[in-house]
């Protein structure tokens, strides 16, 4: 971890209170503790058997939280090589055997992935990158019936796409977050 870096903590599950390094990188702003706690209260604390994707993984806070709560498979997709290195080191330190890390551009990865193969997709693209709409469009086909897409952005949730409902939404400071559920 380089100078200027800090940490976030995992707030529940088997790795509760474990710290994750957060590098000082442009556009990297990990999901705040309070928002992660709300998300996993909405989803339930036990994600046993779930297959999850943390696209735009960054610090990995969302993906590690899902794995900590028992998800069977969690893939963290991140394009920044320094962040990928940090994610790999953290996964090794925690002995995170259900977690995989792949260096790739998230939207391109999602466009190639198998449809309806996941129970949860976590989307937290950099706010200033203008990727919200493209990321959501790429994520929706990946989710199985009854599954979820979590989206964090600066904007209020739009109307749910056909076949989806806005299951829950909230706001914390400048962060808007919503959980969509496939019908």
Order of alpha helices (4+ residues) and beta strands (2+ residues): beta-beta-alpha-beta-alpha-beta-alpha-beta-alpha-beta-alpha-beta-beta-beta
